[in-house]
Amino acid sequence: MSKGKICIVGLGYIGLPTAAIVAAEGYDVHGVDKSERVVDTINAGNIHIVEPDLDGFVRQAVEAGRLKAALVPAEADIFMICVPTPFHADTEIPTPDISYVQSAAKAIAPFVRPGNIVILESTSPVGTTEAVRGVLADEGVAVSEIFFAYCPERVLPGRIMTELRENDRIVGGLSPEAAEKVAGFYRTFVTGAVLVSDARTAEMAKLTENSFRDVNIAFANELSLLCEGLGIDVWELISLANRHPRVNILQPGCGVGGHCIAVDPWFIVSQDPTNARMIRTAREVNLHKTEWVIDQVRRAAVEATEKLGRAPVVACLGLAFKPNIDDLRESPALEITEHLLHGDENNAALNVLAVEPNIHEHDKLPLRTLEDGLNESDIVVILVNHLAFKGMNPDDKIVLDFCGFGR
């Protein structure tokens, strides 16, 4: 017996796992995505993203008739919006782009009925849940009879199927009644605590969590720059400092990527740039780290050219924004590789081999195997600490390690 029907708009890294989880709990799920390829893939019982255990959940849900994908919404008891919220980067302070959320709200409007629940899960600037209600009101929906809430995901790629169930969730309603009603829904499949608040606080909580991470990563990345100039091994330094009982410094990398940590702080800064000084500075530090990595690789290429008497071949290992996933969103490793390969008005393109074991193809970069990358290169640039790289031995190459490989 079905627990009810859910319409989930957006079948990406959060929408599809959520659809599969709630389908496993007995809900009938109508998933919506604008990509016909994604819809056909899911309806065949397959997945279009890499996430452990997701394939089994989706296959079982489709075979049981609990999950169906389509290009357009349908009537349901609960509507969930899980679409991207990128930012406009062509301004001094990047500003959030909630057009996908607004489009999703407009798309479900003809199907929303009195008594329905509308949940926004997309990471959003403060006030976006109210904007969803405004879109539906403009479309003629009797919004006073709808229960609106915001409930952000808090999952780690690579552990999504576990953390969607086990992690605590925050439900922020546009009314106390909506918050309690939506919290009751989440408690049917979440084993962690489901905490109730208002929508604005829940929206800010999500942004705060990711900004906290960004600030802490910026500290580690800034240390790596300082240590380079002082001749200190930053990895050893952090290991020693972390022996203090109240110190827990994160690991530096080539920047910060992903749709959350690299984006969400700008949502806060754009709404109050005067007071968001530390958050803005952390963003700038992490963006600068990516530029610094590019400069370091170019310096090494110049030195190698002088030594070899020819332009060196550079193997860039890893394109994803973090280890062992296929997600390239806002990836600093991808940005570095593309920049080195294509050059810019001030720097010539380098001979670059791109290696990413978690994807099969890329529309801008010809991908090579790890074996080819190691065999054919003079400089090995380790950008992401993938398990697939474990055990490799590039000792006969110039090695630039920006992720603490093997540490």
C-alpha positions in Angstrom: 0.0 0.0 0.0 1.4 3.4 -1.0 2.1 6.0 1.7 1.2 8.7 -0.8 2.6 10.3 -4.0 5.6 12.5 -4.2 6.6 14.7 -7.1 10.4 15.5 -7.0 11.6 18.1 -9.4 15.3 17.7 -10.3 16.8 14.2 -10.5 20.4 15.1 -9.9 22.9 14.4 -7.0 20.2 15.0 -4.4 16.9 14.6 -6.1 17.5 11.1 -7.5 18.9 9.6 -4.2 16.0 11.2 -2.3 13.5 9.7 -4.8 15.0 6.3 -4.4 15.1 6.5 -0.6 11.4 7.5 -0.3 10.3 5.0 -2.9 12.0 2.3 -0.8 9.9 3.5 2.1 6.6 2.9 0.2 5.9 6.2 -1.4 5.0 6.4 -5.1 7.5 8.9 -6.7 7.0 10.9 -9.9 10.5 12.3 -10.7 10.9 15.2 -13.0 14.0 16.3 -15.0 14.4 18.5 -18.0 16.9 16.0 -19.6 15.2 13.4 -21.7 18.4 11.3 -21.4 18.2 11.4 -17.6 14.5 10.4 -17.7 15.1 7.5 -20.1 18.0 6.3 -18.1 16.1 6.2 -14.8 13.0 4.6 -16.3 15.3 1.8 -17.6 16.4 1.3 -14.0 19.8 2.8 -14.4 21.5 5.9 -13.0 23.3 8.8 -14.7 25.6 9.8 -11.7 28.1 7.9 -9.6 27.1 7.3 -6.1 27.7 4.1 -4.1 24.5 1.9 -3.7 22.3 4.3 -5.6 22.1 2.0 -8.6 20.5 -0.8 -6.5 18.0 1.5 -4.9 16.9 3.0 -8.2 16.6 -0.4 -10.0 14.5 -1.8 -7.2 12.3 1.2 -7.1 11.7 1.2 -10.8 11.1 -2.5 -10.9 8.6 -2.2 -8.1 6.7 0.5 -9.9 7.4 3.0 -7.1 9.6 5.4 -9.2 8.8 6.8 -12.6 10.6 9.7 -14.3 9.1 12.3 -16.7 9.8 15.6 -18.3 6.8 17.3 -16.6 5.3 17.2 -13.1 2.1 15.5 -12.1 -0.4 15.7 -9.2 0.9 14.6 -5.9 0.5 14.9 -2.2 4.0 16.3 -1.6 6.1 18.3 -4.0 9.9 18.6 -3.5 12.1 21.0 -5.4 15.7 19.7 -5.7 17.1 21.8 -8.6 20.5 23.7 -8.8 21.0 27.1 -7.4 24.2 28.5 -9.1 25.4 32.1 -8.9 26.1 34.9 -11.3 29.8 35.3 -11.4 30.0 38.4 -13.6 29.6 40.8 -10.7 32.0 42.1 -8.1 30.2 39.9 -5.5 28.7 36.8 -7.0 25.0 36.8 -6.5 22.7 33.7 -6.3 20.6 32.6 -9.3 17.3 31.2 -8.1 15.8 31.0 -11.6 15.8 27.2 -11.6 13.9 27.2 -8.3 11.4 29.7 -9.7 10.9 27.7 -12.9 10.3 24.5 -10.8 7.7 26.3 -8.7 6.0 27.6 -11.8 6.1 24.1 -13.3 4.3 22.4 -10.4 1.8 25.2 -10.0 -0.9 23.6 -12.2 -0.7 20.4 -10.1 -0.7 21.8 -6.6 -4.0 21.3 -4.7 -5.3 22.5 -1.3 -3.7 20.5 1.5 -0.5 19.7 -0.4 3.0 20.0 0.9 5.6 22.0 -1.0 9.2 21.5 0.1 12.3 23.3 -1.1 15.5 21.4 -0.6 17.8 23.3 -3.0 20.5 25.3 -1.2 19.1 28.8 -1.3 19.6 32.4 -0.1 17.5 33.5 2.8 13.9 34.2 1.7 13.8 31.8 -1.2 11.0 29.6 0.3 8.9 32.7 0.5 9.8 33.4 -3.1 8.5 29.9 -4.0 5.2 30.7 -2.3 5.1 34.0 -4.2 5.5 32.2 -7.6 2.7 29.8 -6.8 0.5 32.7 -5.6 1.2 34.5 -8.9 0.1 31.4 -10.8 -3.2 31.4 -9.0 -2.6 28.8 -6.4 -4.5 29.2 -3.1 -1.2 29.3 -1.1 -3.0 29.8 2.3 -4.1 26.2 1.9 -0.6 24.8 1.1 2.1 23.8 3.6 5.5 25.3 2.6 8.8 24.4 4.2 12.5 24.4 3.6 14.6 21.3 4.4 18.2 21.4 3.1 20.2 18.2 2.5 23.3 17.7 4.6 25.0 14.8 2.8 28.5 13.9 1.8 29.0 12.7 -1.8 30.0 9.1 -1.6 27.8 8.5 1.4 24.6 10.0 0.3 22.4 6.9 0.6 23.5 6.4 4.2 23.4 10.1 5.2 20.0 10.9 3.7 18.6 8.5 6.3 21.0 9.0 9.3 21.9 12.7 9.4 19.8 15.1 11.4 17.6 17.4 9.3 16.3 20.9 9.8 12.7 21.6 8.7 11.9 25.3 8.5 8.2 26.1 7.8 6.6 29.2 6.6 4.2 28.5 9.5 4.5 26.4 12.6 1.8 24.1 11.3 3.7 23.6 8.0 7.0 22.9 9.9 5.4 20.2 12.0 3.5 18.6 9.1 6.7 18.5 6.9 8.8 17.2 9.8 6.3 14.3 10.2 7.0 13.4 6.6 10.8 13.4 7.0 10.5 11.3 10.1 9.0 8.5 8.0 12.4 7.9 6.4 15.0 9.8 8.4 16.5 8.0 11.5 18.4 11.1 12.7 16.7 13.9 14.6 14.3 16.1 12.6 14.6 19.6 14.1 11.8 22.2 13.6 12.4 25.9 12.9 11.2 28.6 10.6 12.2 28.8 6.9 14.6 31.7 7.1 16.6 30.1 10.0 16.7 26.8 8.1 17.9 28.6 5.0 20.6 30.4 6.9 21.6 27.2 8.7 22.5 25.5 5.5 24.6 28.5 4.3 26.2 28.7 7.7 27.3 25.1 7.7 29.0 25.4 4.4 30.6 28.7 5.1 32.0 27.3 8.3 33.7 24.6 6.2 34.9 27.2 3.7 36.5 29.3 6.4 38.3 26.3 7.9 39.6 25.1 4.6 40.8 28.7 3.8 42.9 28.5 7.0 44.6 25.3 5.8 45.1 26.7 2.3 46.6 29.9 3.6 49.0 27.8 5.8 50.1 25.9 2.7 51.0 29.2 1.0 52.9 30.4 4.0 54.8 27.1 4.4 55.8 27.1 0.7 57.6 30.4 1.2 59.1 29.3 4.5 60.4 26.0 3.3 58.1 24.0 5.6 56.2 20.8 4.8 52.6 21.9 5.4 51.4 18.3 5.8 53.8 17.6 8.6 53.0 21.0 10.2 49.3 20.3 10.3 49.9 16.7 11.6 51.9 18.1 14.5 49.6 21.0 15.3 46.6 18.7 15.3 48.2 16.8 18.3 47.0 19.7 20.4 43.7 18.5 22.1 41.7 21.5 20.8 43.2 22.0 17.3 41.8 20.3 14.2 43.2 21.9 11.1 41.8 20.6 7.8 43.9 19.5 4.9 44.8 22.0 2.2 44.1 21.3 -1.5 44.0 23.1 -4.8 41.0 25.2 -3.9 37.4 24.4 -2.9 34.8 22.9 -5.2 31.3 21.4 -5.3 28.0 23.1 -5.5 27.8 23.8 -1.8 31.0 25.0 -0.1 32.3 26.9 -3.2 28.9 28.6 -3.7 26.9 29.0 -0.5 29.2 31.6 1.2 28.5 34.0 -1.7 24.8 33.8 -0.9 25.5 35.2 2.6 28.1 37.8 1.3 25.8 39.1 -1.4 23.0 39.7 1.1 25.2 41.6 3.6 28.7 42.4 2.2 29.4 44.9 5.0 29.2 42.4 7.8 30.2 39.2 6.0 33.9 40.1 6.1 35.5 36.9 7.3 33.3 34.7 5.0 34.2 36.8 2.0 37.9 36.7 2.8 37.8 32.9 3.1 36.2 32.7 -0.3 38.9 34.9 -1.8 41.7 32.8 -0.1 40.3 29.6 -1.6 39.9 31.1 -5.0 43.5 32.4 -4.8 44.8 29.0 -4.0 43.6 27.7 -7.3 45.3 30.6 -9.1 48.5 29.9 -7.1 48.4 26.2 -8.2 48.2 27.2 -11.8 51.2 29.5 -11.3 53.2 26.8 -9.7 52.6 24.4 -12.5 53.5 27.0 -15.1 56.8 27.7 -13.2 57.6 24.0 -13.2 56.9 23.8 -16.9 59.3 26.7 -17.6 62.0 25.0 -15.6 61.4 21.6 -17.3 61.5 23.2 -20.8 65.0 24.6 -20.0 66.1 21.2 -18.8 64.6 19.1 -21.5 65.1 21.4 -24.4 61.4 21.0 -25.4 58.0 21.7 -24.0 57.1 19.2 -21.3 54.0 17.0 -21.2 52.0 17.7 -18.0 49.6 15.0 -16.6 46.9 16.4 -14.4 45.6 13.7 -12.1 42.0 14.2 -11.0 39.2 16.5 -12.2 36.5 16.0 -9.6 36.0 18.4 -6.8 36.9 15.8 -4.2 38.2 12.2 -4.1 36.4 9.2 -5.4 33.4 10.8 -7.1 32.5 11.9 -10.6 31.1 15.4 -9.6 32.9 18.2 -11.5 30.7 21.1 -10.2 32.8 24.1 -9.4 35.9 21.8 -9.3 39.2 23.7 -8.9 41.0 20.7 -10.4 38.9 21.0 -13.5 39.5 24.7 -13.7 43.3 24.3 -13.3 43.4 21.6 -16.0 41.3 23.6 -18.5 43.4 26.7 -17.9 46.7 24.9 -18.4 45.4 23.2 -21.5 43.9 26.2 -23.2 46.0 29.0 -21.9 44.8 32.7 -21.7 45.8 36.1 -23.1 48.9 36.1 -21.0 50.0 32.4 -21.0 50.5 29.9 -23.7 48.7 26.5 -23.6 50.6 23.6 -22.2 50.7 20.0 -23.5 48.3 18.6 -20.9 47.0 15.0 -20.4 43.8 14.9 -18.3 43.2 11.9 -16.1 39.9 11.3 -14.2 39.2 7.6 -13.5 35.6 8.3 -12.3 34.2 9.6 -15.6 34.3 8.2 -19.2 34.3 11.3 -21.2 34.3 15.1 -21.0 33.1 17.5 -23.6 36.1 19.9 -23.4 39.0 17.6 -22.3 40.2 14.4 -24.0 40.7 12.0 -21.1 43.6 9.6 -20.8 44.2 6.6 -18.6 46.4 6.8 -15.5 48.9 4.5 -17.2 49.1 6.7 -20.3 49.3 9.9 -18.1 52.3 8.5 -16.2 54.0 7.0 -19.2 53.8 10.0 -21.5 54.3 12.9 -19.1 57.3 14.7 -17.8 55.4 16.5 -15.0 52.8 14.8 -12.8 50.4 17.2 -11.1 48.3 15.5 -8.4 45.1 17.5 -7.9 42.7 15.0 -6.3 43.6 12.2 -4.0 41.6 9.4 -5.7 41.9 5.9 -4.4 42.4 4.9 -8.0 45.8 6.6 -7.9 46.9 4.7 -4.8 50.0 2.7 -5.4 51.2 4.6 -8.5 54.9 5.4 -8.6 55.7 8.7 -10.5 59.1 9.0 -8.8 60.9 9.3 -12.1 58.8 12.4 -13.0 58.6 16.0 -11.7 55.8 15.6 -9.2 53.7 18.5 -7.9 51.4 17.3 -5.1 48.6 19.7 -4.1 46.4 17.3 -2.2 48.8 15.4 0.2 48.9 12.2 -1.9 49.9 9.2 0.1 49.8 11.1 3.4 
